[in-house]
Amino acid sequence: MAPITINTNLASLTAQRNLSAATTGMNTAMERLSTGFRINSGADDAAGSAVSTLMEAQISGYDVAESNASMGLSLLDTSEGVLDIVGDYLQRIRDLTEQAANGTYGTSSMQAIRTEVQQRMLEINRLCEVIDFNGIKLLDGTSSAYVSGSGVNLQVSNNSGTPNIINLDSSLFASAKCTALFITGEPGRTSDNWYERGQADISGNLDNVPVTYQTSALYARITGKTVTLSNNTVYDYTKLGYTAILDNTYDPENDGSAITGISSNITALCDAVYTDDATAREFLQFIDEAIENVSDRRTLIGAYMNRVESAVDAIGVQKENIVSANSSIKDADVAEESSNFIKYQILQQSTATLLSTANQTPSIALNLI
C-alpha cells in the first residue's frame, strides 16, 4: 500500500514531468509544422544538421554555376548575332564583287560598286569595334581572352579544377574586321587558323609584313611586287599593266575615316580590288575565305552553345538530386508531425487534469486527523 505523504507528492512530480515532456513534444511538433523543417537547430540532429549544411552549400553553388552557364550562352548569342550580320554583309560584298568581275561595267558602275563595298566593310569594322559583353570585346581582336590566347573560362560546376570549366577558345574572340579577314592570311591555308593573326601582324609599312600573314594579292597590288605562294600561284600586277599603289599612301592603323588626307586600309583594299574585272575576279577567293572564316566561327559557337546547354542540363540533374537528398534529411514529415502534435496536445491536456488531481491527494491526510 502506497503511503500517504504531505511533504513529497510523487504523483504530482510524475504528472509534472510528463506534462513537461508533452509540452516539449507539442512545441517541437508545432515548430516543425510552422517551419517545414525537421532540423531547426543542431540539437534536433547534430549529424544531420552538418550534412544538410554542406548540401545547401552545394545547392547554392549549383545555382551560381547555372547562372554562369547562362551568362556564357548570352555571350555566345551576342557574338553569333553580330557574325550573322557580318556574314550577310560579306555575301553582299561577294555578289557585288562577282558583278564587278563580269567585265560589263564601266568606270562609273565600278565606282558605284566600290562605294557600296567600302561602306559595307566600314560597317563590318564598326560593328566589330562596338560589340562587347560585360566589357569583353568580342570581335575586334583586342580582348585579353584573344591576346593572351587563354579564351574565356565558364565555371559550370561548384568545384575547382579543369573538369569544372568550359573554355571558350580564343579564336572566337579574334578580329572579324575586314582588315583582319581580308588583309591577313595566305589563300589556301586551312589548318592553322590564319585569321587568328588579326591586325597585330599588320605594321605601318606593308613591306615589313610577312607575305604569309596578309592578303598576297593585295600586297602585290599595293607594292607592285611579284608574289609567289607555296601552291605556285603567282600575283604579278605589273605584268598586267596595273600601276602599283604605294604602301605609304595608306595608314593600316586607321580602319575608319581618312586622317589628314591619308586613306584607310579599307580604302586601299577597295582601290586595289575594284580596278577592273580581273582584280575583282581574283579577289573572290579571298571573300570566300572570309565567308568561310565567319561560317567556321558560327559553327564553333553553335558547338559551344550545345555543350554549355548540356552542362546546364547536367547542373539541373545534379542540383535536383542534392535537393532531394537534403529534403530527406532536413524537411519535416507534415503527416507525422501533425499526428505528433495532436498526440502531445492530448497528453498535455490529460496530464494537466491528472496533475490537478495529484495536487489534491495530500489533502486526504486532513480526513485522518
Buried (B, 14 or more C-beta within 10 A) or exposed (E): EEEEEEEEBEBBEBBBEBBEBBBEBBEBBBBBBEEEBBBBEEEBBEEBBEBBEEBBEBBEBBEEBBEBBBBBBEBBEBBBEBBEBBBEBBEEBBEBBBBBBEEEBEEEEBEBBBEEBBEBBBBBBEBBBEBBBEEBBBBBBBBBBBEEEEBBBBBBBBEEEEEBBBEBBBBBBBBBBBBBBBBBBBBEBEEEBBBBBBBBBBEEEBEEBEBBBBBBBBBBBBBBBEBEBEEEBEBEBBEEEBEBBEBEEBBBEBBEEEEEEEBBBBBBBBBBBBBBBEBBBBBBBBBEBBBEBBEBBBEBBEEBBEBBBEBBEBBEEBBEEBBEBBEEBBBBEEEEBBEBBEBBBEBBEBBBEBBEEBBEBBEEEEEEE
